Amino acid sequence: MRPAILFPLFKPLSSLSGLGPKLARLAERLAGPHAVDLAWHLPSGLIDRRFAPAIADAPGGRIATLTVRVDSHVPPLNPRHPHKVRCTDGTGVLELVYFHVRGDWIQRQYPLGRTVVVSGKVEWFHDTLQMTHPDAVVPVEERDGIEAVEPVYPMTAGLPAKTLRKAVRGVLEELPDLPEWQDPAWLGRRAWPGWRDALCRAHNPEDEADLLPTTPPRQRLAYDELLANQLALALVRLQQSRLSGRAVAGTGALRDKVAAALPFALTASQQRALEEIYADMAAERRMLRLLQGDVGSGKTVVALMAMLNAVEAGHQAALMAPTEILARQHAETLAPLCWAAGVEIAVLTGREKGRARSRVLERAASGELPLVVGTHALFQEEVAFRDLALAVIDEQHRFGVHQRLQLSGKGRAVDVLVMTATPIPRTLTLTAYGDMDVSRLTEKPAGRKPVQTATVALDRLEEVVAGVHRKVAEGARVYWVCPLVDESEQLDLAAATERHAYLRASFGDRVGLVHGKMRGPDKDAVMAAFSEGALDVLVATTVIEVGVNVPEATVMVIEHAERFGLAQLHQLRGRVGRGEKASTCLLLFDPHLTETARQRLKTLRDTEDGFVIAEEDLRLRGAGEVLGTRQSGLPEFRLADLAVHGDLLAVARDDARLIVERDPDLRTPRGQALRTLLYLFERDAAAKTLRSG
């Protein structure tokens, strides 16, 4: 249960003063549903109203706070003109300018002869100082009512800035005094304030420097969030290790046959990853390991060796891929190697029907079938294994954690190996996969040719088409990837359809089109035609990003490359360079590029190392963008910025590890305070794994 001390922070936004149902909905869209979400919604700027000159000394273009006497009103001669209020202060004249004034409101606001304090941006117009629609107006005796420094928050249309500021202030006034969960020595060393003080200071910046993520209050808050994340992962991992596992150790007989059949020797990092996996499988606890490797680094072979280790010990193994194309491709890659080892492998996707499907299900359930490759069809209730010991999950970020658990629930104490070809920066690996051990494949297998990458402005499209013609005449096959259009599948499709028509006019009917809206079998048919050489050019949206293997394809053209993430461009580039011939990747870009976009394309041109690319992507675009947070299962941080606070993440990981070693059930006074921290950052699931107490 959430501790009672946090109840005020988790009340709905509609209960805050000044936010009715309509405005609460807007504030919720901006920040989140609870009062605490407004506490995490930090200012991004400020307005300084402390500058208070006389009229004669006020420079144009600045925000100024002036004390003036109302002398006269100059109503407009026609409704399109403004109403002006003439004021003086003994040194000059200030005109307050208002458009679309209705009724007698302005006369009531500015009675003749009254002294008022007005604040806003001033401009000189024909020797007269003007202020259009002042931001703040109060009688001189209420001068203190004007905020000297006003925080400016990220906004959403329809929600008045004043209303949002008032709501945030209401939340800050009700902040509870929470027990300190940070180590006192560490706090002292960093000279960080307490939690409540840090939050109040972050919302009340005194100058621009206070808005930086490196100020003590903001660092403190970022560290709280990172510690909650790392502690939650450490607790989940601890619970995982407490679950009974079983030792799985094969004889090596089948693996030796596969090693002999491979056309190349395993790379050093493949061998290292396998040693780590075998050690995990042989231990009496369940394996949960992430295998990270660039496109073409040989993850599939590592997965097969791990699966054969289970088969040698008399068990079964399954490999799950996110798409049907990828599942079938894995099966095709593995089939000759399995055949060399004398081991049977079968495919199970949504497409298998009738007798063939029943046969696979019967043989998996009886244990007669040692290896199965499939899509999420493997989760279905009717799928059963006699003795599943290892589940391999490819492209983890396409699946949720619950799906991982569903598959491992198909056996007793199942070991789980998760693979991804998306290079993830180290900091993101820690935040997203901190509950897993990690192996990385850092070399390309022998025989992989480097891909020559060039950037070309889109206004040279006709030259590019002519170059593609020359390549096709030499027997090459070409991918042509169309741009991401505002994250809209409908528009993506329009862009791809248009480019398909344009290229057909040039290449005839040897141009195919695939996109996400097509039915699976239709998509597969076009892919097969391209793979078999019936098509020369394949126009596609990003559906080809993962797992399509056509060694004859040697040219990749990516339109509007600046709209893609670096990791995604790198994935797409990995579709070529898979055969004997030299390959090329052309990144077509909009000539009006931003400096950041130019930098990103340069990174891609300069290196093929996916991990270098991922780190650079994180630096340039921030964590939320690197994998597309929403679809990748990465946690979203509100206070921490991994590009800035990466060093704090490493400390938080070590701190969490120590906490769990010394106080696994969080029973000490600090442990109890850390429980509050977990609930504060809505890591409830981790808090619930603790034994009650």
NUKE-689950 format. One record per residue (C-alpha): residue number from 1; chain; x, y, z. Coordinates in steps of 0.1 Angstrom, whole numbers, plus 2048, in hexadecimal, padded with zeros to 3 digits. Layout:
<nodes>
seq/mol/u/v/w
NUM/A/X/Y/Z
...
</nodes>
This chain:
<nodes>
seq/mol/u/v/w
1/A/800/800/800
2/A/80B/823/7F8
3/A/816/834/819
4/A/7FC/84D/827
5/A/816/869/828
6/A/815/869/802
7/A/7EF/86C/7FF
8/A/7F0/892/7F9
9/A/808/88D/7DC
10/A/7F2/873/7CB
11/A/7D1/886/7CB
12/A/7C2/88D/7A9
13/A/7CA/8AE/798
14/A/7A5/8B8/798
15/A/7A7/8BB/7BE
16/A/7C0/8D8/7BB
17/A/7B4/8FB/7C0
18/A/7AE/90E/79E
19/A/7AD/8EE/789
20/A/78A/8E4/780
21/A/782/8C4/76D
22/A/78B/8D4/74B
23/A/7AC/8E4/755
24/A/7B5/8C5/76A
25/A/7B2/8B0/74A
26/A/7CA/8C8/738
27/A/7E3/8C8/755
28/A/7E1/8A2/756
29/A/7EA/8A0/731
30/A/807/8B7/738
31/A/815/8A7/758
32/A/802/888/764
33/A/7E3/880/779
34/A/7F0/887/79C
35/A/7FB/8A5/7B1
36/A/81E/896/7B2
37/A/820/898/78C
38/A/81E/8BE/78E
39/A/83A/8BD/7A8
40/A/850/8AB/78E
41/A/846/8C4/773
42/A/863/8DC/778
43/A/867/8FF/769
44/A/879/902/748
45/A/87E/928/74A
46/A/877/947/75F
47/A/86B/96B/75D
48/A/87F/983/772
49/A/86A/9A1/77E
50/A/884/9AF/795
51/A/890/9CA/77D
52/A/87C/9EA/788
53/A/88A/A09/776
54/A/87A/A2C/772
55/A/868/A30/750
56/A/884/A46/742
57/A/89E/A2B/74A
58/A/88A/A0C/73D
59/A/89C/9FC/71F
60/A/885/9EE/703
61/A/881/9C9/6FF
62/A/885/9C0/724
63/A/86D/9B5/73F
64/A/869/9D2/758
65/A/854/9D8/777
66/A/849/9FD/779
67/A/837/A11/793
68/A/821/A2B/782
69/A/803/A43/786
70/A/7E5/A3F/76F
71/A/7E0/A61/75E
72/A/7C7/A5B/742
73/A/7B5/A42/72B
74/A/7B6/A44/705
75/A/79A/A2E/6F8
76/A/79D/A22/6D4
77/A/78C/A35/6B7
78/A/783/A14/6A6
79/A/781/9F0/6B5
80/A/7A0/9E5/6A3
81/A/7B6/9FE/6B5
82/A/7C3/9F8/6D9
83/A/7B7/A09/6F9
84/A/7D4/A1C/709
85/A/7DA/A25/72E
86/A/7F2/A42/732
87/A/807/A41/752
88/A/824/A55/760
89/A/83E/A53/77B
90/A/84F/A75/77A
91/A/86A/A6B/761
92/A/855/A63/743
93/A/834/A54/734
94/A/82B/A2F/732
95/A/80E/A24/71C
96/A/7FD/A03/725
97/A/7EE/9F4/705
98/A/7D0/9DD/705
99/A/7BE/9CE/6E7
100/A/79A/9C2/6E6
101/A/78F/9D2/706
102/A/76B/9CB/710
103/A/754/9DF/728
104/A/762/9F5/744
105/A/77B/9DB/751
106/A/79A/9F0/748
107/A/78C/A0F/75A
108/A/787/9FB/779
109/A/7AA/9EC/777
110/A/7BA/A0E/772
111/A/7A6/A2A/784
112/A/7B4/A4D/77D
113/A/7CE/A59/796
114/A/7D5/A36/7A4
115/A/7FA/A2B/7A8
116/A/7FE/A07/79B
117/A/81B/9EF/796
118/A/81C/9DF/773
119/A/834/9C5/766
120/A/83A/9B9/742
121/A/84F/9BD/723
122/A/855/9E2/71A
123/A/85D/9F1/6F7
124/A/864/A14/6EC
125/A/84C/A21/6D1
126/A/851/A44/6C3
127/A/862/A51/6E3
128/A/847/A42/6F9
129/A/84C/A23/70F
130/A/830/A09/709
131/A/826/9E8/71B
132/A/80C/9D3/709
133/A/7F5/9BE/71F
134/A/80A/9BF/73F
135/A/80F/99D/74F
136/A/809/9AA/772
137/A/7F6/9C9/780
138/A/7F1/9D0/7A5
139/A/7EA/9F0/7BA
140/A/80B/9FD/7C9
141/A/803/9F1/7EC
142/A/801/9CD/7DF
143/A/822/9CF/7CD
144/A/82F/9AF/7DF
145/A/813/99C/7CD
146/A/828/99C/7AD
147/A/83F/97E/7AB
148/A/862/98C/7A8
149/A/86E/96D/796
150/A/853/958/785
151/A/85A/934/77A
152/A/850/92B/756
153/A/843/908/751
154/A/840/8F2/731
155/A/81C/8F8/727
156/A/7FF/8E9/714
157/A/7E5/8FD/700
158/A/7C6/908/713
159/A/7D6/907/736
160/A/7DE/92A/743
161/A/801/92E/750
162/A/7F4/93F/76F
163/A/7DD/922/778
164/A/7F9/909/774
165/A/810/91D/78A
166/A/7F5/920/7A5
167/A/7EF/8FA/7A4
168/A/814/8F3/7A7
169/A/817/90B/7C4
170/A/7FA/8F9/7D5
171/A/80C/8D7/7D1
172/A/82C/8E6/7DF
173/A/81A/8F4/7FE
174/A/80D/8D1/806
175/A/82E/8BF/802
176/A/831/8A6/81F
177/A/851/8A4/833
178/A/85E/882/828
179/A/879/86E/83A
180/A/89B/872/82A
181/A/8A3/853/814
182/A/8C6/85F/809
183/A/8E6/856/81A
184/A/8EF/874/830
185/A/914/872/828
186/A/90D/872/803
187/A/8F5/890/806
188/A/90F/8A3/81A
189/A/92A/89C/801
190/A/914/8A9/7E4
191/A/907/8C6/7F9
192/A/8E4/8BD/7ED
193/A/8C4/8CA/7FF
194/A/8A9/8B4/80E
195/A/88E/8A7/7F6
196/A/873/8C1/7FF
197/A/88B/8DE/7FE
198/A/899/8D2/7DC
199/A/877/8D1/7CD
200/A/86D/8F3/7D9
201/A/88E/902/7CD
202/A/88B/8F2/7AB
203/A/868/902/7A7
204/A/875/924/7B2
205/A/893/92D/79D
206/A/8A4/94E/7A5
207/A/8B7/950/784
208/A/8BE/93D/764
209/A/8DA/928/774
210/A/8C0/919/78C
211/A/8AF/908/76E
212/A/8CE/8F3/765
213/A/8CB/8CE/76C
214/A/8ED/8D0/77E
215/A/8E1/8E6/79B
216/A/8E1/8D4/7BD
217/A/8BB/8D3/7C1
218/A/8B6/8C5/79E
219/A/8D2/8AC/7A2
220/A/8C3/8A0/7C3
221/A/8A1/89B/7B3
222/A/8B0/889/795
223/A/8C3/872/7AC
224/A/8A4/86A/7C0
225/A/893/85F/7A0
226/A/8B1/84B/794
227/A/8B4/83A/7B6
228/A/88F/830/7B6
229/A/894/821/793
230/A/8B4/80E/79C
231/A/8A6/802/7BE
232/A/886/7F5/7AD
233/A/89B/7E2/794
234/A/8B2/7D4/7AF
235/A/894/7C8/7C3
236/A/885/7B7/7A5
237/A/8A6/7A7/79D
238/A/8AA/79B/7C1
239/A/887/78C/7C0
240/A/891/77B/79F
241/A/8B0/76C/7AF
242/A/89B/75F/7CC
243/A/885/74B/7B4
244/A/892/728/7B2
245/A/8A4/720/792
246/A/8B4/700/785
247/A/8D6/6F8/778
248/A/8D7/6F2/752
249/A/8F8/6E5/744
250/A/8FB/6D3/723
251/A/916/6BB/717
252/A/922/6D1/6FA
253/A/91C/6B6/6E0
254/A/902/6C9/6CB
255/A/914/6EA/6CE
256/A/935/6DA/6C2
257/A/922/6CF/6A2
258/A/915/6F2/69C
259/A/937/702/6A2
260/A/946/6EA/688
261/A/92A/6F3/66F
262/A/92E/719/673
263/A/940/729/655
264/A/954/740/66E
265/A/962/73E/691
266/A/94E/74F/6AD
267/A/95B/772/6B6
268/A/96B/778/6D8
269/A/94C/78B/6E5
270/A/935/76E/6D9
271/A/94A/756/6ED
272/A/94B/76C/70B
273/A/924/771/70A
274/A/920/74B/707
275/A/936/745/726
276/A/920/75D/73A
277/A/900/74D/72D
278/A/90C/729/735
279/A/917/734/758
280/A/8F5/743/75E
281/A/8E3/724/751
282/A/8F8/70D/767
283/A/8F0/721/786
284/A/8D4/718/79E
285/A/8C3/73A/798
286/A/8AF/746/77A
287/A/8C2/757/75E
288/A/8B6/779/752
289/A/8D0/786/73A
290/A/8CF/7A1/71F
291/A/8E4/79A/700
292/A/8EB/7BA/6EE
293/A/8FB/7BA/6CC
294/A/8FB/7CF/6AD
295/A/8E9/7C4/68D
296/A/8FE/7A7/67F
297/A/913/7A1/69E
298/A/908/77C/6A0
299/A/8EE/77C/6BC
300/A/8D9/761/6AB
301/A/8F6/748/6AD
302/A/8FC/750/6D2
303/A/8D7/74A/6D8
304/A/8D8/728/6C5
305/A/8F6/71D/6DA
306/A/8E4/726/6FA
307/A/8C5/713/6EE
308/A/8D9/6F5/6E5
309/A/8E9/6F5/708
310/A/8C5/6F0/715
311/A/8BE/6D5/6FC
312/A/8DE/6C2/704
313/A/8D2/6C1/728
314/A/8B1/6B1/71D
315/A/89B/6D1/71E
316/A/88A/6E7/704
317/A/890/70B/6F9
318/A/87B/726/6E7
319/A/885/745/6D4
320/A/86B/761/6D1
321/A/86D/77D/6B7
322/A/856/79C/6B3
323/A/84C/797/68F
324/A/843/779/679
325/A/85E/783/65F
326/A/879/783/67B
327/A/86D/762/68A
328/A/86E/751/668
329/A/890/760/660
330/A/89E/754/681
331/A/891/731/679
332/A/8A1/732/656
333/A/8C2/73D/664
334/A/8C2/723/680
335/A/8B4/705/66B
336/A/8D5/6FB/659
337/A/8E8/6FD/67A
338/A/8CE/6E9/68D
339/A/8CF/6D0/670
340/A/8F5/6CD/674
341/A/8EF/6C5/699
342/A/8D2/6AD/692
343/A/8BA/6C3/6A6
344/A/897/6CA/69A
345/A/889/6EE/69A
346/A/865/6FA/693
347/A/854/71B/68D
348/A/834/726/69E
349/A/824/748/694
350/A/800/753/68E
351/A/803/746/66A
352/A/806/721/673
353/A/7E3/712/671
354/A/7D1/6F2/673
355/A/7E3/6D0/673
356/A/806/6DF/670
357/A/800/6F5/68F
358/A/7F1/6D9/6A3
359/A/80F/6C3/69B
360/A/828/6DE/6A8
361/A/813/6E3/6C8
362/A/811/6BD/6CF
363/A/836/6B7/6CA
364/A/840/6D6/6DF
365/A/829/6C9/6FB
366/A/837/6A6/6F9
367/A/85B/6B2/6FA
368/A/862/6A2/6D8
369/A/869/6C4/6C9
370/A/888/6D3/6D9
371/A/889/6F6/6C9
372/A/86C/70E/6C0
373/A/86F/730/6AF
374/A/850/746/6AF
375/A/83F/768/6B4
376/A/828/771/6D1
377/A/814/752/6C6
378/A/82B/740/6DE
379/A/818/752/6FB
380/A/7F7/743/6F2
381/A/7E7/72C/70C
382/A/7E6/70E/6F6
383/A/80C/70F/6F2
384/A/81C/6F7/70B
385/A/83F/6E9/70F
386/A/848/6C9/721
387/A/868/6D8/730
388/A/870/6FC/725
389/A/892/706/734
390/A/89C/724/71F
391/A/888/740/70F
392/A/89A/758/6F7
393/A/888/779/6F0
394/A/894/78D/6D2
395/A/890/7B3/6D0
396/A/885/7B6/6F4
397/A/879/7DA/6F1
398/A/85C/7CE/6DA
399/A/84E/7B9/6F7
400/A/843/7C3/719
401/A/851/7B4/739
402/A/830/7A1/73F
403/A/835/78F/71E
404/A/858/785/728
405/A/849/776/748
406/A/82D/765/735
407/A/846/752/71F
408/A/85C/748/73D
409/A/83D/73C/74E
410/A/83A/720/734
411/A/853/70B/747
412/A/863/706/769
413/A/87E/71F/774
414/A/884/72A/74F
415/A/8A4/73C/747
416/A/89E/75C/732
417/A/8B6/76A/719
418/A/8AB/78B/709
419/A/8BB/798/6E9
420/A/8BB/7BB/6D9
421/A/8CB/7C8/6BA
422/A/8C3/7EC/6C5
423/A/8E4/7F8/6D4
424/A/8DA/808/6F5
425/A/8F1/820/707
426/A/8FF/813/728
427/A/8EB/82C/73C
428/A/8CA/821/72C
429/A/8D3/7FC/730
430/A/8D6/803/755
431/A/8B4/814/758
432/A/8A1/7FD/742
433/A/8B2/7DB/746
434/A/8C1/7E0/769
435/A/8AF/7C0/774
436/A/8C4/7AC/75B
437/A/8E8/7A2/756
438/A/8F6/7AF/735
439/A/90C/7A0/71B
440/A/917/7B4/6FD
441/A/923/7A9/6DB
442/A/93B/7C4/6CF
443/A/94B/7B5/6AF
444/A/93C/7AE/68D
445/A/93F/78A/681
446/A/95B/783/667
447/A/951/78A/643
448/A/93B/7A8/64B
449/A/943/7C5/634
450/A/941/7E9/641
451/A/925/7FD/632
452/A/930/81E/621
453/A/919/839/62D
454/A/913/85B/61C
455/A/8FC/878/622
456/A/8EB/888/604
457/A/8D3/8A7/604
458/A/8B0/89E/5F9
459/A/8B1/8B8/5DD
460/A/8C9/8A0/5CB
461/A/8AE/884/5C9
462/A/8B1/880/5A3
463/A/8D7/879/5A6
464/A/8CF/85F/5C1
465/A/8B6/84E/5AA
466/A/8CF/84D/58E
467/A/8E9/83E/5A5
468/A/8D0/823/5B0
469/A/8C9/81B/58B
470/A/8EF/815/586
471/A/8F0/7FE/5A5
472/A/8D1/7EA/59A
473/A/8E1/7E6/578
474/A/8FF/7D6/58A
475/A/8E7/7BD/59B
476/A/8E2/7CF/5BC
477/A/8C2/7CF/5D0
478/A/8B7/7EF/5E1
479/A/8A3/7F8/601
480/A/893/81A/5FF
481/A/886/825/621
482/A/86C/841/623
483/A/86B/85B/63E
484/A/85A/85B/65F
485/A/83F/875/65C
486/A/834/884/67D
487/A/831/862/68D
488/A/811/85C/677
489/A/80E/83A/666
490/A/7F5/849/64E
491/A/80D/863/642
492/A/82B/84B/643
493/A/816/835/62B
494/A/80E/853/614
495/A/833/85C/612
496/A/83D/838/60A
497/A/821/834/5F0
498/A/82B/854/5DF
499/A/850/84A/5DD
500/A/846/827/5D0
501/A/833/837/5B4
502/A/850/84F/5AC
503/A/869/832/5AA
504/A/852/81C/596
505/A/851/836/57B
506/A/877/832/57A
507/A/87C/80D/581
508/A/85C/7FD/574
509/A/84B/7E1/588
510/A/86B/7D5/598
511/A/863/7EC/5B6
512/A/851/7DE/5D4
513/A/840/7EF/5F2
514/A/83D/7E3/616
515/A/82E/7F6/633
516/A/81F/7F0/656
517/A/7FB/7F1/64A
518/A/7FF/7D2/634
519/A/7F2/7B0/63E
520/A/80E/798/649
521/A/80C/780/62B
522/A/80C/79D/612
523/A/82A/7AD/623
524/A/83C/78B/623
525/A/834/786/5FE
526/A/844/7A7/5F4
527/A/862/7A0/60B
528/A/866/77E/5FB
529/A/865/78D/5D8
530/A/881/7A5/5E1
531/A/895/78A/5F2
532/A/892/773/5D4
533/A/89C/78F/5BB
534/A/87A/794/5AB
535/A/87C/7B8/5B7
536/A/89A/7D0/5B5
537/A/88E/7EC/5CB
538/A/87A/7E8/5EB
539/A/868/808/5F7
540/A/860/805/61C
541/A/856/817/63C
542/A/86A/80C/65A
543/A/85A/7E9/65B
544/A/87B/7DC/64D
545/A/88F/7E9/66A
546/A/891/7C8/67D
547/A/89D/7A7/670
548/A/89A/7A7/64A
549/A/8B7/794/63B
550/A/8BD/798/615
551/A/8E3/794/610
552/A/8E0/7A0/5EC
553/A/8D2/7C2/5F7
554/A/8F0/7DA/5F6
555/A/8E1/7FD/5F4
556/A/8CC/80E/610
557/A/8BC/830/608
558/A/8AC/841/626
559/A/897/860/61F
560/A/895/87C/638
561/A/8AF/86B/64D
562/A/8AE/888/666
563/A/88C/87D/671
564/A/898/85B/67E
565/A/8AA/853/69F
566/A/8CE/84A/69B
567/A/8C8/827/6A9
568/A/8AD/822/68F
569/A/8C2/82E/672
570/A/8DE/817/67E
571/A/8C5/7FA/67F
572/A/8B9/802/65C
573/A/8DD/804/64F
574/A/8E3/7E1/65D
575/A/8CB/7D3/643
576/A/8E7/7D6/629
577/A/90B/7CB/62A
578/A/900/7A7/631
579/A/90F/797/612
580/A/930/795/5FF
581/A/92D/7B6/5ED
582/A/935/7D9/5F9
583/A/916/7EC/605
584/A/90B/810/606
585/A/8F2/824/61C
586/A/8E6/846/610
587/A/8D7/85D/62A
588/A/8C1/877/617
589/A/8BC/896/62C
590/A/8A8/8B6/62B
591/A/8C1/8D1/622
592/A/8B3/8E8/63E
593/A/8C2/8D2/65A
594/A/8C6/8DC/67E
595/A/8E9/8DA/68D
596/A/8DF/8BD/6A3
597/A/8D1/8A9/685
598/A/8F1/8B0/671
599/A/906/8A4/68F
600/A/8F1/884/691
601/A/8F4/87B/66C
602/A/91A/882/66E
603/A/91C/869/68B
604/A/90C/84E/675
605/A/923/856/658
606/A/942/854/66E
607/A/93C/833/681
608/A/92B/811/67F
609/A/92E/80A/6A4
610/A/90A/808/6B1
611/A/914/80F/6D5
612/A/927/82F/6CB
613/A/909/83A/6B7
614/A/8F1/833/6D4
615/A/906/847/6ED
616/A/907/864/6D4
617/A/8E1/861/6CE
618/A/8DC/863/6F4
619/A/8F2/882/6F6
620/A/8E1/894/6DA
621/A/8BC/88A/6DE
622/A/8B7/87F/702
623/A/8AB/85E/710
624/A/887/860/707
625/A/88F/862/6E2
626/A/8AA/848/6DE
627/A/894/82A/6DC
628/A/872/83C/6DC
629/A/86B/837/701
630/A/847/82E/6FD
631/A/84C/80F/6E7
632/A/86C/804/6F8
633/A/862/7FE/71C
634/A/87D/817/727
635/A/874/82A/747
636/A/86B/84F/741
637/A/87E/866/759
638/A/86E/887/764
639/A/88B/896/778
640/A/8AA/883/76C
641/A/8B9/889/74A
642/A/8D0/86C/742
643/A/8E5/880/72A
644/A/8EE/897/748
645/A/8E9/881/766
646/A/8FA/861/759
647/A/914/862/774
648/A/8F9/863/78F
649/A/8E9/844/780
650/A/909/830/786
651/A/909/83C/7AA
652/A/8E4/834/7AE
653/A/8EA/810/7A1
654/A/906/80A/7BA
655/A/8F2/819/7D6
656/A/8D4/803/7CE
657/A/8EA/7E4/7CD
658/A/8F8/7EC/7EF
659/A/8D5/7F3/7FE
660/A/8C8/7D2/7F1
661/A/8E7/7BF/7FE
662/A/8E4/7CE/821
663/A/8BF/7D2/825
664/A/8AD/7BC/80B
665/A/88A/7C1/81B
666/A/88F/7E6/822
667/A/888/7E3/847
668/A/8A2/7FC/855
669/A/898/821/85A
670/A/8A9/82A/839
671/A/898/80B/829
672/A/876/818/835
673/A/87D/83A/826
674/A/888/829/805
675/A/866/818/804
676/A/856/83A/804
677/A/86E/844/7E8
678/A/862/826/7D3
679/A/83E/830/7D7
680/A/845/855/7D1
681/A/853/84C/7AF
682/A/837/832/7A9
683/A/84E/814/7A9
684/A/832/803/7BC
685/A/838/7E1/7AB
686/A/85B/7DF/7BA
687/A/84F/7EB/7DC
688/A/836/7CF/7DC
689/A/850/7B4/7D6
690/A/85D/7BC/7F9
691/A/851/7A5/815
692/A/838/7B9/829
693/A/847/7CA/847
</nodes>
